[in-house]
């Protein structure tokens, strides 16, 4: 289910979007904002998957809000709403996920929502400013690789654990290791960790070695094959 926040200073405009979204069973509206500052506040509180932003709002414009949301470690998808088309270039430069001209039609909204759920090849295979893309509730989201704690192989997928949650991605450990060599370190055939978030390397009484990671309770096993590399990264002999 896609959690949607609507931000528009016009009550009738918010009501129209709500009515159109009601026909989409995959969406739930979690909040409404009447100005830019309130939109930012509600995004921090509610963590929506999608924010529908009117461009001309008091206190902070939709463009200013969109730029601020893109700085979140896990930014929501952003769809801009406007009565004027001259903001299209700015919207493109902000890399927003959708752009709708008012009055929004049911067909245009349906098309934009469908586009949100599509994952293209570049999002799967190429890094974009050190971001890993994943799909959550039908929406393409991304996490900065610097916020990733570890990556664990799970059957056909890889579980990416980061500070604010986790996600399943289709990239293999090998692909992630080759794409982000400065951040990710292999410690086991099934595990990569973020070098900068290693807290300590341990030798439990049960034998072998493990690493403790920042904001991750479970110790992660280090294989004998990778032990030398792990110690080298940590400056140990």
N, C-alpha and C positions, 0 to 999 in steps of 0.2 A: 504494500500500500504506500503510495507516494504522499508524504505529508506536505501540504501546501500552505504558504503564508501569502496573503494578499495585502499589498501596500498601495493605497490610493487615497488621496484626500477627498475624493468625491464618493459619498455613500451610495449613490445610484450606480456608479461605475463598479464599486465593489460588489454590489448586489447582482449586477449582470454577470460578472465573472463567476460568482458563487453559483448562480443558476446554471450557467453553461457547464461548470465543473461537476455539478450534481449528476449529470448524465454519464459521467466517467466513473465506473465502479472501482477503478484502481486508484482513486484519489480521495483524500480526506483533508478538509480544511482545518488547520490547527490554530489559526489566528488571523487577525486583521489589524492593520496599522493605518493611521491617517496622516502620518508624516514620516520623514526619513529617519529621524532620531528614534522614533518608536519602532520602526522596522528593524533597525540594528539591535535594539534592546530585545525585541521578541525573537530575533534570530538566535541571539545568545541563549535565551531562555528555552526556546522550543526546539531548536535544532531541526528546522524544516529541511526537506529534501529539495524543494523547489520554492523560490520566491518570485512572485509575480509583481513587478515594480512599475508604478506609474512614473514617468520621467519628471513631470512637473509637480513636485510636492514641496510643501513648506519645510523649513529648518534644514533639511538636506534633500537634494534632488535625487531622483532615481539613479542617475549616472554616478553620483557621489557614493550612494549606498552600494551600488554594484561594484565599484572599485574597492570599497572597504571589505565587502563580502569576499572578494577574490583573494584577500590576504588571510582569510581563515585557514587554519591548518587543514581542515576538511570543508571546503566551501560548498554551499548548496548550489544547485543549478539556478540560473537567473534568467527570467524572461521579462523583457521590457515592454511596457504598454505606453502608447503615446497617440495623440491626435494628429501629430505631425511627423512626416517622414524624413525631415532634415537631420534627425539624430542618428540615422542608420550607420553613417561612417564611424561616429564615436562608439556606437554599440559594437560595431565590428572590432574596433581597436581594443575594446574592453574584453573581447572574446566571450560575450554573453551567449547563452544557450538558446535564445529565442527572441523574436522581435515582432510584436503585433501592433497594427495600427487600429485605433478606435474609430468607430464602434467595432468591437471584436465580434466576428461571426463565429458560429458554431463550427463551420468547416475549417476556418483558419486555426482555431484553437485545437481542434482535433488533429490537424496536420502537425502543428507545433508540438503537441504532446507525444505524438507518434515518433517524431524525429528525436525527441529527448531520449527515448529508450533504445536508439540504435547505436551500436558500438562500431566505429570504423576501424580499418586496419591500422592506421597510424596510432590510434589510442591503444591498441593491443601490443604493437611491436616496437614503437619508438618512444623514447623518453621525451618529455616536454618540460624543460626546466626542472628536472629531477622530480617529476611527479609520476606516481603509479596510478593508473586508472582502474576502476572496478565498477561493478553494477550493483546498486542497492535499491530495492523496491522499484525496479524498472527505470531508475535514473542513473545516468553515468556520473560518477563522482570520482574524486582523485585525492590522494594523500601525498604529501611531500615525503620523499624517501628519507629525509633527515628525521622525520617523526616516526619512522618504522623501527620497531624494537627487534623483531626477528621474523623469519619466513620459514615455514615448516611444510614439507611435502606431505600431502594427504591424497593418496590414490591419484586421480587424474587432475587434481587441482593443487594449488599452493595456498596455504593459509598465511596471510600477511597480518601480523599483529602490530598495531601502532598505539600511540598514547591514548587515543580516544575510542578505541574499538578494534575490530578486526574484520577482514573481508577475504573472500575466496577469489583468486585470479587464475587465469588459464596459463600464464607464463610458468615455465618450469624454473626450478632453482638455478639451473645452469644459465638460462636466459637472463634471469635477474642478476646473477653474479657477474655475467659478462657486460650487462648494461650499466650496472652501478658498482664498478670495482672499487671506487674510492670510499664508498660507504659500507658495502656488504662484505662480510667475511664468512667463508665456509668453516664450520666447526665440526660438521658431521655430514655424512652423505645425505641425510634428511633435513639438515638445518643450516640456515644462514643467519648471522646476527649483524646488527649495526655496530661497527667498531666503536663509535663514540658513546654507545650506551652500555658497554661492558663495565660492570662494577668490580668484579673480582673473578679470579680463577681458583677453583677449590679442588681439594683431594679428599673426598669423603671416605669414611672408614670402610665403606663397602667396596672401595677400589675404584680405579679410573679417575677421570677428571670431569668437572662440570664448570660452567660459567654462570654467574649471577648477573642478571640484566636489570637495568633501571626500569622501575614500574612493571616488573613481571615477576611474579612470585615463584614460579616453578624453575628449579635449576635445569639448565640445558646440558646434555651430555656432549663431551668433546671426544672425538675418536682419537685413537693413538696416531693415526695417519695425519691428522690436522693439528695435533697438539703443538708441534714446533712452530707452526705459523701463528697460532693463537698466542703463544708466549712471546713471539717476536713482536706482534702488534702491541702487546701490553708491556714490552720492554723487560721481559723476564727471560732468564736462561734456563 
